Amino acid sequence: MPIAARFDKYARFFRRKEKDTDGIEKPMWRTRWLAPAWEGYERVHPPVLLVFHQVGKRSAKSQMERVAGLTRHYWHGRWQSGGGFHSYDGCIPIVATTLELLREHGPAGPAFWRFGREERQPLLDAIGNPRREAALARSCQAAREEERRRAEREAAEREAQRPVCVDCGRKFTDDRLEATDFRHWQDPASHPHLYEDCQSRAVAVEEQAEADERDRQEQERLRQEQEAEQAAQKAGGWLSRLRT
């Protein structure tokens, strides 16, 4: 069977689905081989590696180009102009090399040609999508930067709304805000609008004022009792004179 014709079987196999051990239906090949457990991972199929060698008068290079042309509809991606990369969602990555290139560069060298690309690459680069990864990295960086700016805006808004002590003018710390959360801000007796030391002074002033008021009331009570006693004594003196 010609090499290109085998990709019909590969495509049918990759489209097969079954339930995994978690009860979720997914492509059958993913239940047999590990794949990145990341929701943003493209739904691509496993790469297929082809190794060509010289057969008769047809060179290995011409064989690769012929197979690439016949299988284009399986591996050809769609250009994402917004991201600046090709999306291979639903495609079969096909990577080819020759025995001569493997002998020259080894499996870690630039011996592999990903159908649809211009240059040869190391295997991991050939089966990957570096432009997409770079675009995703830029998108993640932009999202992190936006999150940082949002956090700074929210922090600035919270800071602008942070209460200040009505006595000394200092802004409340987070600890001070937590300490006053349970108090009713409309209750003047709790002094939630004052800093700790200002609150202590205010409480001391109030306590002193209450003590002074108690002293004043006690002095007033004693004065009134003394006046009443003196009035009673005077009244008793007038009565004794009248009797005589």
Protein Blocks (a to p, Z undefined) as FASTA:
>chain_A
ZZklmmmmmmmmmmpccddfkopacdfklmmpccdddfklccbddddddddddehjbcfk
lmmmmmmmmmmmmmmccddfknopacfehiacdddddfklmmmnopmbcfbccehiabdc
dfklmmmcfklmmmmmmmmmmmmmmmmmmmmmmmmmmmmmpccdfklopacdfklmmmmm
mpcfklmklopmbcfklmmmmmmmmmmmmmmmmmmmmmmmmmmmmmmmmmmmmmmmmmmm
mmZZ
